[in-house]
Amino acid sequence: MTSLIAEIHPFCETPAGDDGQNSAALGALDPKTDLTTLRARLWGHFSEKEIGVLTATVGMINLWNGIAISRH
């Protein structure tokens, strides 16, 4: 499953910025990414309900992080 997450998560593959931090937005997808194949592999590991729960969880984490960053 780790390789599946690495493929789904394009942030892992983006180059670091000048400041040493990854400068790409987490939500940015490479237009060349074959999403059909990735979705098929995702469905091979998780049910529709599990995918929904994972999506909602990641969305909430991103929201909490956005709020935390804005309060710095």
Z-matrix of the N, CA and C atoms (Angstrom, degrees):
N
C 1 1.433
C 2 1.525 1 111.07
N 3 1.300 2 118.86 1 -28.29
C 4 1.460 3 121.38 2 -179.27
C 5 1.523 4 110.70 3 -58.79
N 6 1.317 5 118.12 4 -42.37
C 7 1.463 6 119.55 5 -179.99
C 8 1.517 7 110.89 6 -66.62
N 9 1.343 8 117.73 7 -32.95
C 10 1.458 9 121.05 8 177.56
C 11 1.517 10 109.75 9 -64.49
N 12 1.331 11 117.82 10 -44.84
C 13 1.459 12 121.45 11 179.16
C 14 1.524 13 110.26 12 -63.23
N 15 1.316 14 117.70 13 -41.13
C 16 1.465 15 120.64 14 178.91
C 17 1.525 16 110.66 15 -62.40
N 18 1.320 17 117.64 16 -36.66
C 19 1.459 18 120.50 17 179.20
C 20 1.517 19 111.37 18 -72.84
N 21 1.323 20 117.39 19 -38.28
C 22 1.456 21 121.28 20 -178.86
C 23 1.515 22 110.65 21 -73.21
N 24 1.302 23 117.30 22 -29.32
C 25 1.459 24 122.60 23 -173.06
C 26 1.523 25 109.72 24 -97.41
N 27 1.347 26 118.33 25 86.84
C 28 1.471 27 120.35 26 -175.32
C 29 1.519 28 113.12 27 -64.86
N 30 1.326 29 118.20 28 -18.40
C 31 1.459 30 122.20 29 178.69
C 32 1.530 31 110.42 30 -57.40
N 33 1.322 32 116.92 31 -32.93
C 34 1.469 33 121.53 32 -178.34
C 35 1.529 34 111.53 33 -66.27
N 36 1.302 35 117.10 34 -23.42
C 37 1.461 36 121.14 35 -174.11
C 38 1.522 37 113.23 36 -100.56
N 39 1.331 38 118.43 37 -0.88
C 40 1.461 39 119.90 38 -176.71
C 41 1.522 40 110.50 39 -86.77
N 42 1.333 41 117.71 40 147.94
C 43 1.462 42 120.07 41 -179.23
C 44 1.529 43 111.71 42 -71.66
N 45 1.317 44 115.94 43 154.24
C 46 1.464 45 120.91 44 178.11
C 47 1.522 46 109.43 45 -73.58
N 48 1.315 47 115.47 46 149.92
C 49 1.460 48 120.96 47 177.37
C 50 1.517 49 110.85 48 -79.21
N 51 1.321 50 116.53 49 -179.62
C 52 1.467 51 122.26 50 -179.10
C 53 1.524 52 112.48 51 -61.41
N 54 1.329 53 116.69 52 -28.45
C 55 1.465 54 120.29 53 -177.26
C 56 1.537 55 112.14 54 -84.92
N 57 1.316 56 117.31 55 5.87
C 58 1.456 57 120.43 56 -179.70
C 59 1.511 58 113.41 57 84.89
N 60 1.312 59 117.28 58 -7.12
C 61 1.458 60 121.75 59 177.97
C 62 1.521 61 108.30 60 -98.87
N 63 1.322 62 115.32 61 154.29
C 64 1.449 63 118.77 62 176.88
C 65 1.507 64 108.34 63 -72.55
N 66 1.320 65 117.52 64 122.33
C 67 1.458 66 121.90 65 -172.49
C 68 1.524 67 113.62 66 -91.65
N 69 1.323 68 118.35 67 -5.20
C 70 1.464 69 120.56 68 -178.43
C 71 1.524 70 110.94 69 -78.99
N 72 1.312 71 115.63 70 148.28
C 73 1.463 72 120.42 71 175.89
C 74 1.525 73 108.49 72 -74.04
N 75 1.322 74 116.08 73 142.58
C 76 1.463 75 119.78 74 -178.78
C 77 1.516 76 112.42 75 -61.90
N 78 1.304 77 117.43 76 -30.59
C 79 1.454 78 120.87 77 -177.33
C 80 1.512 79 114.53 78 -86.75
N 81 1.305 80 118.52 79 -1.44
C 82 1.461 81 121.54 80 -177.16
C 83 1.521 82 110.39 81 -78.96
N 84 1.310 83 116.01 82 130.15
C 85 1.458 84 120.98 83 177.60
C 86 1.517 85 109.83 84 -111.93
N 87 1.308 86 115.48 85 140.63
C 88 1.462 87 120.45 86 174.97
C 89 1.528 88 107.21 87 -68.33
N 90 1.327 89 118.59 88 125.42
C 91 1.467 90 120.75 89 -179.03
C 92 1.527 91 113.12 90 -59.56
N 93 1.324 92 117.71 91 -19.37
C 94 1.466 93 121.19 92 -179.67
C 95 1.527 94 112.74 93 -85.55
N 96 1.346 95 117.65 94 -5.55
C 97 1.458 96 121.05 95 -178.34
C 98 1.525 97 110.49 96 -66.39
N 99 1.319 98 116.45 97 131.11
C 100 1.465 99 122.27 98 178.33
C 101 1.528 100 108.49 99 -83.81
N 102 1.332 101 116.57 100 88.95
C 103 1.463 102 121.22 101 -176.06
C 104 1.525 103 112.77 102 -69.06
N 105 1.318 104 117.97 103 -29.43
C 106 1.465 105 120.79 104 179.66
C 107 1.522 106 110.69 105 -61.44
N 108 1.315 107 116.87 106 -45.65
C 109 1.465 108 121.38 107 178.95
C 110 1.522 109 110.73 108 -66.08
N 111 1.329 110 117.15 109 -42.63
C 112 1.461 111 120.27 110 179.82
C 113 1.522 112 111.58 111 -64.09
N 114 1.340 113 116.52 112 -41.12
C 115 1.472 114 119.77 113 177.77
C 116 1.525 115 110.70 114 -63.00
N 117 1.319 116 116.94 115 -41.21
C 118 1.468 117 120.55 116 179.12
C 119 1.523 118 110.71 117 -62.01
N 120 1.320 119 116.59 118 -41.23
C 121 1.472 120 120.06 119 178.11
C 122 1.520 121 110.73 120 -67.49
N 123 1.327 122 117.07 121 -38.56
C 124 1.461 123 121.43 122 177.86
C 125 1.521 124 110.33 123 -61.22
N 126 1.340 125 116.76 124 -45.03
C 127 1.459 126 121.40 125 178.66
C 128 1.534 127 111.00 126 -64.64
N 129 1.323 128 117.38 127 -24.31
C 130 1.460 129 120.83 128 177.12
C 131 1.522 130 112.84 129 -72.53
N 132 1.326 131 116.85 130 -18.95
C 133 1.462 132 121.79 131 -177.65
C 134 1.522 133 113.51 132 -107.54
N 135 1.329 134 117.62 133 -27.74
C 136 1.459 135 121.69 134 -173.24
C 137 1.519 136 111.55 135 -132.81
N 138 1.330 137 116.06 136 151.15
C 139 1.465 138 121.02 137 174.20
C 140 1.526 139 109.03 138 -79.99
N 141 1.339 140 116.38 139 170.35
C 142 1.462 141 120.44 140 178.42
C 143 1.527 142 110.49 141 -60.49
N 144 1.320 143 117.21 142 -39.80
C 145 1.464 144 121.50 143 179.34
C 146 1.533 145 110.66 144 -64.48
N 147 1.335 146 116.80 145 -43.96
C 148 1.460 147 120.72 146 179.97
C 149 1.535 148 111.59 147 -64.21
N 150 1.317 149 116.60 148 -39.15
C 151 1.465 150 120.42 149 177.83
C 152 1.522 151 109.50 150 -63.64
N 153 1.325 152 116.99 151 -40.76
C 154 1.456 153 121.13 152 177.19
C 155 1.522 154 112.30 153 -61.97
N 156 1.337 155 116.11 154 -43.63
C 157 1.468 156 120.71 155 179.45
C 158 1.527 157 110.24 156 -65.41
N 159 1.324 158 117.45 157 -44.05
C 160 1.463 159 121.00 158 178.48
C 161 1.531 160 111.27 159 -61.91
N 162 1.330 161 116.47 160 -42.80
C 163 1.462 162 121.07 161 179.67
C 164 1.525 163 110.73 162 -62.41
N 165 1.334 164 116.48 163 -45.99
C 166 1.465 165 120.33 164 179.32
C 167 1.525 166 111.25 165 -64.40
N 168 1.328 167 117.13 166 -39.24
C 169 1.470 168 121.01 167 179.90
C 170 1.521 169 111.33 168 -64.48
N 171 1.314 170 116.60 169 -46.72
C 172 1.466 171 120.46 170 178.76
C 173 1.528 172 110.01 171 -63.21
N 174 1.322 173 116.74 172 -40.00
C 175 1.462 174 120.32 173 177.55
C 176 1.520 175 111.95 174 -60.99
N 177 1.326 176 117.45 175 -42.14
C 178 1.465 177 120.97 176 178.87
C 179 1.526 178 111.05 177 -67.16
N 180 1.314 179 117.60 178 -40.64
C 181 1.468 180 120.59 179 177.94
C 182 1.523 181 109.67 180 -61.67
N 183 1.337 182 117.04 181 -43.74
C 184 1.465 183 120.27 182 178.45
C 185 1.523 184 110.79 183 -62.63
N 186 1.322 185 117.08 184 -40.18
C 187 1.467 186 120.81 185 178.10
C 188 1.526 187 110.58 186 -63.13
N 189 1.329 188 117.06 187 -48.43
C 190 1.469 189 120.77 188 179.70
C 191 1.524 190 111.03 189 -60.39
N 192 1.321 191 116.92 190 -42.59
C 193 1.469 192 120.36 191 178.08
C 194 1.523 193 111.20 192 -63.27
N 195 1.322 194 117.14 193 -41.11
C 196 1.460 195 120.57 194 178.33
C 197 1.526 196 111.80 195 -62.42
N 198 1.328 197 115.97 196 -41.07
C 199 1.461 198 119.91 197 177.80
C 200 1.528 199 110.45 198 -66.81
N 201 1.323 200 116.74 199 -43.13
C 202 1.459 201 120.47 200 -179.50
C 203 1.532 202 111.42 201 -63.09
N 204 1.324 203 116.99 202 -41.32
C 205 1.467 204 121.11 203 179.85
C 206 1.522 205 110.22 204 -65.97
N 207 1.331 206 116.63 205 -39.53
C 208 1.462 207 119.41 206 -178.66
C 209 1.515 208 112.65 207 -67.90
N 210 1.325 209 117.02 208 -19.35
C 211 1.465 210 120.87 209 -179.07
C 212 1.523 211 112.88 210 -91.55
N 213 1.325 212 117.70 211 -2.15
C 214 1.481 213 120.31 212 179.28
C 215 1.500 214 110.78 213 -74.95
